[in-house]
Amino acid sequence: MARKKKHTEEEHENSERWLVSYADFITLLFAFFVTMYSVSRVDGKKLGSAVESLQRALGSVIAVQISQREPGVFPSQVVPIKFSLTPIEGKPYSAEKRPLVEMAKEIQDKLEKVSQERADRPEANLANQIKIIIEKRGLVIRISERLFFDSGDASIRREFIPVLDMLARTLEKVPNHIRIEGHTDSVPINTPRFPSNWELSTARATAIVRYLLTNFEYGAERLSATGYAEFHPIESNKTPEGRLQNRRVDFVILSDKEMESEPQAEEPHQKKDSTSLSL
């Protein structure tokens, strides 16, 4: 009798077993949406602090730190921008780029000093308006439009001349070619002085070059001015925030390799020979 009862119990089927799998699925789905919601609500300030602490622990070298997003500032993320002597790709900087790294560190130190001297003026917070990048073409010092220029104008603002002087003195003895690039957003301009953004972006770059040549010992052959209008954006021109970031001036200190593609000044005898060949 006991054997028969056991056999009967083994043959009994649980018709509600599917509820276990269903409950597990609902639990996993709930966990997934909670995770997605948490990611979308990241505290940028805490994330930036965590990244900064991690990079300091790994021996990073701070080149530029930008902690907040404000109108006309860089970058679009709140995570601090860092430099390390070992790039993210895991390849060390070449001997050619190491001087650029040292220059970036020097500029950062001087920017911090100038910012401290102007601490009583929040609008002059340089850390929120200047970004330093090392890329293929060399060292790029990216400056928000509002630091040097009023909207729609190409006259350098007097209150920020000390910042330009600091950059000029730092770059004065650098042998590399320096290209000043003016950029605008996609909003058209049409004034008697600036019929389009081409004229505005070029005029801003030229104004800085003229100031460097007038007040410092720069060889004219080391400088060039370029206007790109709205055609080299770093953010989308579809949003006000993106347009604010696109209005900028870039100081580009070309690497040695990049300088090879720049037009070279000819010696007098070379000009004469070139003229005679063209006749």
Contacts in CASP RR format, 6 or more apart in sequence:
PFRMAT RR
TARGET T0000
AUTHOR 0000-0000-0000
METHOD contacts of the structure
MODEL  1
MARKKKHTEEEHENSERWLVSYADFITLLFAFFVTMYSVSRVDGKKLGSA
VESLQRALGSVIAVQISQREPGVFPSQVVPIKFSLTPIEGKPYSAEKRPL
VEMAKEIQDKLEKVSQERADRPEANLANQIKIIIEKRGLVIRISERLFFD
SGDASIRREFIPVLDMLARTLEKVPNHIRIEGHTDSVPINTPRFPSNWEL
STARATAIVRYLLTNFEYGAERLSATGYAEFHPIESNKTPEGRLQNRRVD
FVILSDKEMESEPQAEEPHQKKDSTSLSL
44 78 0 8 1.000
44 79 0 8 1.000
45 67 0 8 1.000
45 78 0 8 1.000
47 78 0 8 1.000
47 79 0 8 1.000
48 67 0 8 1.000
48 78 0 8 1.000
48 79 0 8 1.000
48 80 0 8 1.000
51 79 0 8 1.000
51 80 0 8 1.000
51 82 0 8 1.000
52 65 0 8 1.000
52 80 0 8 1.000
52 82 0 8 1.000
55 82 0 8 1.000
55 84 0 8 1.000
58 84 0 8 1.000
59 84 0 8 1.000
60 82 0 8 1.000
60 83 0 8 1.000
60 84 0 8 1.000
61 82 0 8 1.000
61 83 0 8 1.000
61 84 0 8 1.000
61 85 0 8 1.000
61 101 0 8 1.000
61 105 0 8 1.000
62 80 0 8 1.000
62 82 0 8 1.000
62 83 0 8 1.000
62 108 0 8 1.000
63 81 0 8 1.000
63 82 0 8 1.000
63 83 0 8 1.000
63 101 0 8 1.000
63 104 0 8 1.000
63 105 0 8 1.000
63 108 0 8 1.000
63 132 0 8 1.000
64 81 0 8 1.000
64 83 0 8 1.000
64 104 0 8 1.000
64 108 0 8 1.000
64 111 0 8 1.000
64 127 0 8 1.000
64 130 0 8 1.000
64 131 0 8 1.000
64 132 0 8 1.000
65 80 0 8 1.000
65 81 0 8 1.000
65 82 0 8 1.000
65 127 0 8 1.000
66 73 0 8 1.000
66 74 0 8 1.000
66 75 0 8 1.000
66 80 0 8 1.000
66 81 0 8 1.000
66 127 0 8 1.000
66 128 0 8 1.000
66 131 0 8 1.000
67 78 0 8 1.000
67 80 0 8 1.000
67 127 0 8 1.000
67 128 0 8 1.000
68 78 0 8 1.000
68 128 0 8 1.000
69 76 0 8 1.000
69 77 0 8 1.000
69 78 0 8 1.000
69 241 0 8 1.000
70 128 0 8 1.000
71 146 0 8 1.000
71 241 0 8 1.000
71 244 0 8 1.000
72 129 0 8 1.000
72 144 0 8 1.000
72 145 0 8 1.000
72 146 0 8 1.000
72 244 0 8 1.000
72 245 0 8 1.000
72 247 0 8 1.000
73 128 0 8 1.000
73 129 0 8 1.000
73 144 0 8 1.000
73 244 0 8 1.000
73 245 0 8 1.000
74 129 0 8 1.000
74 130 0 8 1.000
74 131 0 8 1.000
74 142 0 8 1.000
74 144 0 8 1.000
74 245 0 8 1.000
74 248 0 8 1.000
75 81 0 8 1.000
75 131 0 8 1.000
75 245 0 8 1.000
76 235 0 8 1.000
76 241 0 8 1.000
76 242 0 8 1.000
76 245 0 8 1.000
81 131 0 8 1.000
81 132 0 8 1.000
83 101 0 8 1.000
83 104 0 8 1.000
83 105 0 8 1.000
83 132 0 8 1.000
83 134 0 8 1.000
85 92 0 8 1.000
85 93 0 8 1.000
85 98 0 8 1.000
85 101 0 8 1.000
86 92 0 8 1.000
86 93 0 8 1.000
87 93 0 8 1.000
93 101 0 8 1.000
93 134 0 8 1.000
96 255 0 8 1.000
96 256 0 8 1.000
96 257 0 8 1.000
97 134 0 8 1.000
97 138 0 8 1.000
97 255 0 8 1.000
100 134 0 8 1.000
100 138 0 8 1.000
100 139 0 8 1.000
100 253 0 8 1.000
100 255 0 8 1.000
101 134 0 8 1.000
103 139 0 8 1.000
103 170 0 8 1.000
103 174 0 8 1.000
103 253 0 8 1.000
104 132 0 8 1.000
104 134 0 8 1.000
104 139 0 8 1.000
106 170 0 8 1.000
107 132 0 8 1.000
107 141 0 8 1.000
107 167 0 8 1.000
107 170 0 8 1.000
108 132 0 8 1.000
110 166 0 8 1.000
110 170 0 8 1.000
111 126 0 8 1.000
111 127 0 8 1.000
111 130 0 8 1.000
111 166 0 8 1.000
112 127 0 8 1.000
114 126 0 8 1.000
114 162 0 8 1.000
114 163 0 8 1.000
114 166 0 8 1.000
115 124 0 8 1.000
115 125 0 8 1.000
115 126 0 8 1.000
115 127 0 8 1.000
118 124 0 8 1.000
118 126 0 8 1.000
124 159 0 8 1.000
124 160 0 8 1.000
126 147 0 8 1.000
126 163 0 8 1.000
129 143 0 8 1.000
129 144 0 8 1.000
129 146 0 8 1.000
129 147 0 8 1.000
130 141 0 8 1.000
130 142 0 8 1.000
130 143 0 8 1.000
130 144 0 8 1.000
130 147 0 8 1.000
131 141 0 8 1.000
131 142 0 8 1.000
132 139 0 8 1.000
132 140 0 8 1.000
132 141 0 8 1.000
132 142 0 8 1.000
133 139 0 8 1.000
133 140 0 8 1.000
133 142 0 8 1.000
134 140 0 8 1.000
136 255 0 8 1.000
136 258 0 8 1.000
137 252 0 8 1.000
137 254 0 8 1.000
137 255 0 8 1.000
137 258 0 8 1.000
138 252 0 8 1.000
138 253 0 8 1.000
138 254 0 8 1.000
138 255 0 8 1.000
138 258 0 8 1.000
139 252 0 8 1.000
139 253 0 8 1.000
139 255 0 8 1.000
140 250 0 8 1.000
140 251 0 8 1.000
140 252 0 8 1.000
140 253 0 8 1.000
141 167 0 8 1.000
141 250 0 8 1.000
141 251 0 8 1.000
141 252 0 8 1.000
141 253 0 8 1.000
142 234 0 8 1.000
142 248 0 8 1.000
142 249 0 8 1.000
142 250 0 8 1.000
143 248 0 8 1.000
143 249 0 8 1.000
143 250 0 8 1.000
143 251 0 8 1.000
144 244 0 8 1.000
144 245 0 8 1.000
144 247 0 8 1.000
144 248 0 8 1.000
145 151 0 8 1.000
145 247 0 8 1.000
145 248 0 8 1.000
145 249 0 8 1.000
146 247 0 8 1.000
147 157 0 8 1.000
147 160 0 8 1.000
147 163 0 8 1.000
148 156 0 8 1.000
148 157 0 8 1.000
148 160 0 8 1.000
148 163 0 8 1.000
148 164 0 8 1.000
148 204 0 8 1.000
148 208 0 8 1.000
148 249 0 8 1.000
149 155 0 8 1.000
149 156 0 8 1.000
149 157 0 8 1.000
149 204 0 8 1.000
149 249 0 8 1.000
150 157 0 8 1.000
152 189 0 8 1.000
152 191 0 8 1.000
152 194 0 8 1.000
152 200 0 8 1.000
154 194 0 8 1.000
154 200 0 8 1.000
154 203 0 8 1.000
154 204 0 8 1.000
154 206 0 8 1.000
154 207 0 8 1.000
155 207 0 8 1.000
156 164 0 8 1.000
156 207 0 8 1.000
156 208 0 8 1.000
156 211 0 8 1.000
164 208 0 8 1.000
164 211 0 8 1.000
165 215 0 8 1.000
167 251 0 8 1.000
168 211 0 8 1.000
168 212 0 8 1.000
168 215 0 8 1.000
168 216 0 8 1.000
168 218 0 8 1.000
169 216 0 8 1.000
171 178 0 8 1.000
171 251 0 8 1.000
171 253 0 8 1.000
172 216 0 8 1.000
172 217 0 8 1.000
172 218 0 8 1.000
174 253 0 8 1.000
175 222 0 8 1.000
176 222 0 8 1.000
176 253 0 8 1.000
176 254 0 8 1.000
176 255 0 8 1.000
176 256 0 8 1.000
176 259 0 8 1.000
177 222 0 8 1.000
177 223 0 8 1.000
177 224 0 8 1.000
177 253 0 8 1.000
177 254 0 8 1.000
177 259 0 8 1.000
177 262 0 8 1.000
178 218 0 8 1.000
178 222 0 8 1.000
178 223 0 8 1.000
178 224 0 8 1.000
178 251 0 8 1.000
178 252 0 8 1.000
178 253 0 8 1.000
178 254 0 8 1.000
179 223 0 8 1.000
179 224 0 8 1.000
179 225 0 8 1.000
179 226 0 8 1.000
179 251 0 8 1.000
179 252 0 8 1.000
179 254 0 8 1.000
180 205 0 8 1.000
180 206 0 8 1.000
180 208 0 8 1.000
180 209 0 8 1.000
180 223 0 8 1.000
180 224 0 8 1.000
180 225 0 8 1.000
180 226 0 8 1.000
180 249 0 8 1.000
180 250 0 8 1.000
180 251 0 8 1.000
180 252 0 8 1.000
181 205 0 8 1.000
181 226 0 8 1.000
181 227 0 8 1.000
181 228 0 8 1.000
181 232 0 8 1.000
181 249 0 8 1.000
181 250 0 8 1.000
181 252 0 8 1.000
182 201 0 8 1.000
182 202 0 8 1.000
182 204 0 8 1.000
182 205 0 8 1.000
182 226 0 8 1.000
182 227 0 8 1.000
182 228 0 8 1.000
182 248 0 8 1.000
182 249 0 8 1.000
182 250 0 8 1.000
183 201 0 8 1.000
183 227 0 8 1.000
183 228 0 8 1.000
183 229 0 8 1.000
183 230 0 8 1.000
183 232 0 8 1.000
183 233 0 8 1.000
183 246 0 8 1.000
183 247 0 8 1.000
183 248 0 8 1.000
183 249 0 8 1.000
183 250 0 8 1.000
184 197 0 8 1.000
184 200 0 8 1.000
184 201 0 8 1.000
184 229 0 8 1.000
184 230 0 8 1.000
184 246 0 8 1.000
184 247 0 8 1.000
185 230 0 8 1.000
185 233 0 8 1.000
185 237 0 8 1.000
185 242 0 8 1.000
185 243 0 8 1.000
185 244 0 8 1.000
185 246 0 8 1.000
185 247 0 8 1.000
186 197 0 8 1.000
186 230 0 8 1.000
186 233 0 8 1.000
186 237 0 8 1.000
186 243 0 8 1.000
186 246 0 8 1.000
187 243 0 8 1.000
188 196 0 8 1.000
188 197 0 8 1.000
189 195 0 8 1.000
189 196 0 8 1.000
189 197 0 8 1.000
189 200 0 8 1.000
190 196 0 8 1.000
193 199 0 8 1.000
193 203 0 8 1.000
194 200 0 8 1.000
194 203 0 8 1.000
196 229 0 8 1.000
197 229 0 8 1.000
197 230 0 8 1.000
198 227 0 8 1.000
198 229 0 8 1.000
200 229 0 8 1.000
201 227 0 8 1.000
201 228 0 8 1.000
201 229 0 8 1.000
202 225 0 8 1.000
202 226 0 8 1.000
202 227 0 8 1.000
204 227 0 8 1.000
204 249 0 8 1.000
205 225 0 8 1.000
205 226 0 8 1.000
205 227 0 8 1.000
205 249 0 8 1.000
206 225 0 8 1.000
208 225 0 8 1.000
208 249 0 8 1.000
209 223 0 8 1.000
209 224 0 8 1.000
209 225 0 8 1.000
212 218 0 8 1.000
212 223 0 8 1.000
213 219 0 8 1.000
213 220 0 8 1.000
213 223 0 8 1.000
221 265 0 8 1.000
224 262 0 8 1.000
230 237 0 8 1.000
230 246 0 8 1.000
233 242 0 8 1.000
233 246 0 8 1.000
234 245 0 8 1.000
234 246 0 8 1.000
234 248 0 8 1.000
235 241 0 8 1.000
235 242 0 8 1.000
235 243 0 8 1.000
235 245 0 8 1.000
235 246 0 8 1.000
236 242 0 8 1.000
237 243 0 8 1.000
237 246 0 8 1.000
254 262 0 8 1.000
266 274 0 8 1.000
END
